[in-house]
């Protein structure tokens, strides 16, 4: 069997993916083997027949090459999948980081005491005498439970003394 006939049969037995490279390598190996047989005194036809025989039966070679191509394809697919996961993780991390940076410095409304407020002071007094001032602070500086809406103060009394400049928080008031 000539090298071209052998390769035509092998091509039909291989999957499309990766086939051209495998066929190119097989052609090179068989041509090298045929050249060696010619140097040993074989005719062109004898040299090609010996080279294809040395390479092995087409069905056996095709099975082995299919297995190699499948392993190679699995590696490529795995590498691509890992690449996609890595890119997605970087995007998510970037978005979260950007969001955290944006949120930590975002202006957040709070109420600040404008003077010292004694414990037991009714919230309506704070509102009526304007003992607080609405302002904004970076979110990272806002205390947990900070009050931003003056209506929260209605019906409540201060549980502790509040100092001038102190943020008003829900924990500072009794219902």
Steps between C-alpha positions, in 0.01 A plus 500: 500500500635844411540773761226712337253208500583421863449862603168519313370200699637641824337836431156335466551320834598809701274768650522845340642670810879481490502274193711720271791522744494125567494422127787740436710329770411152371597604143837628624572179694405276207702705250804478729448123530458465121821697443683261731361199307612658169848546642494131584435427129117482478312644204267798555189276519676245725630778725151652544340160554760414766454842667122461524538140625750618766257774605234238576148408392284807432227388745747450785679829432167684474384365839823602666496846339132551589585431862789748486279763335232447765754552778635810327147636447417436867810692605413789271140505620612488863748781446234711329250429778755596764576815305132593486460434872810708578377791288155479660656498846710804415196683366295417809788598729543825308130579518485417869813701568367793299163467675665484842715804422203687362277407791758572768544857380142558387337792682249361749244715684512507882379721786767662720439655843553879487547521880510276805165324550416362843381141546119483519442785253189430289558472128234767431715746697801415285290564190332816635820662622706382204751325726628301203625582154460283190830443321675241286807296583696241304326166549813360664462760781130445564427312823280193504138599553565864412180702469444695180127570525382741775158327510677211679533726806122541552374308801854420622725638773876507526639202693844657551658842498593606149796729439527778246611358160394146593305297246150410615444124494201280574688360802503849653117507535224319692162442335 
